[in-house]
Amino acid sequence: MKDAVIISAVRTPVGKFLGALKSFKATELGAIVVREAVKRAGVKPEDVDEVIMGCVIQAGLGQNPARQAALHGGLPDKVSAVTVNKV
């Protein structure tokens, strides 16, 4: 068994309801975060094994927002993703 390690953590900007970020879907912001996390970690996208991402309000985003963000963030299809939905 390989050791699990967290190599990078990045968060989205904090906005307010109908504020400056209203034109972005959460999955679009998540994709920006995924790209930045990979960049900060100094790894290749294909070296990532899994994405664990939180999303407080998933309504209207479709299935598994973490997976959508991972794919749009440039990670390959082989990378699994888990969305944590907790208020």
C-alpha positions as CSV (number, residue, x, y, z in Angstrom):
1,M,0.0,0.0,0.0
2,K,1.3,3.4,-0.9
3,D,1.1,6.3,1.6
4,A,-1.6,8.9,1.0
5,V,-0.2,12.4,0.8
6,I,-1.7,15.9,0.3
7,I,0.7,17.7,-2.0
8,S,-1.3,20.9,-2.5
9,A,-4.4,22.7,-1.3
10,V,-6.0,25.8,-2.8
11,R,-9.3,27.4,-2.2
12,T,-11.6,29.5,-4.3
13,P,-12.1,33.2,-3.5
14,V,-14.8,34.0,-1.0
15,G,-17.7,35.9,-2.7
16,K,-21.1,37.1,-1.7
17,F,-24.5,36.3,-3.1
18,L,-24.9,38.0,-6.5
19,G,-21.5,39.6,-6.1
20,A,-18.4,39.8,-8.4
21,L,-18.3,36.0,-8.9
22,K,-21.9,35.5,-9.9
23,S,-21.1,34.8,-13.5
24,F,-19.0,31.7,-12.6
25,K,-20.3,28.2,-11.8
26,A,-18.7,26.6,-8.8
27,T,-17.3,23.9,-11.2
28,E,-15.6,26.7,-13.2
29,L,-14.0,28.1,-10.1
30,G,-13.0,24.6,-9.1
31,A,-11.3,24.1,-12.4
32,I,-9.1,27.2,-11.8
33,V,-8.3,25.8,-8.3
34,V,-7.3,22.4,-9.7
35,R,-5.0,24.0,-12.3
36,E,-3.4,26.2,-9.6
37,A,-3.0,23.3,-7.1
38,V,-1.2,21.2,-9.7
39,K,1.0,24.2,-10.6
40,R,1.9,24.9,-7.0
41,A,2.7,21.3,-6.3
42,G,5.0,21.1,-9.3
43,V,3.6,17.8,-10.5
44,K,2.3,16.7,-13.9
45,P,-1.5,16.4,-14.1
46,E,-1.1,12.7,-14.9
47,D,0.7,12.1,-11.6
48,V,-2.5,13.1,-9.6
49,D,-4.4,10.1,-8.3
50,E,-7.5,11.6,-6.7
51,V,-9.2,15.0,-6.2
52,I,-11.3,15.6,-3.0
53,M,-13.2,18.8,-3.3
54,G,-15.9,20.4,-1.1
55,C,-19.0,22.0,-2.5
56,V,-21.6,23.4,-0.1
57,I,-24.5,24.0,-2.5
58,Q,-24.5,21.5,-5.4
59,A,-28.0,22.4,-6.8
60,G,-27.9,22.9,-10.5
61,L,-24.3,21.8,-11.0
62,G,-24.9,18.3,-12.2
63,Q,-23.3,15.1,-10.9
64,N,-20.1,15.1,-9.0
65,P,-18.8,18.7,-9.2
66,A,-15.4,17.7,-8.1
67,R,-15.1,15.4,-11.2
68,Q,-16.2,18.2,-13.5
69,A,-13.7,20.6,-11.9
70,A,-10.9,18.0,-12.2
71,L,-11.5,17.3,-15.9
72,H,-11.9,21.0,-16.8
73,G,-8.8,21.8,-14.7
74,G,-6.8,19.6,-17.0
75,L,-6.5,16.3,-15.2
76,P,-6.8,13.1,-17.2
77,D,-9.9,10.9,-17.2
78,K,-8.1,8.3,-15.0
79,V,-8.1,10.6,-12.0
80,S,-11.0,9.9,-9.6
81,A,-12.8,12.7,-7.8
82,V,-15.0,12.9,-4.7
83,T,-17.3,15.8,-3.8
84,V,-17.7,16.5,-0.1
85,N,-21.1,18.2,0.5
86,K,-21.3,19.5,4.0
87,V,-22.8,22.7,5.3
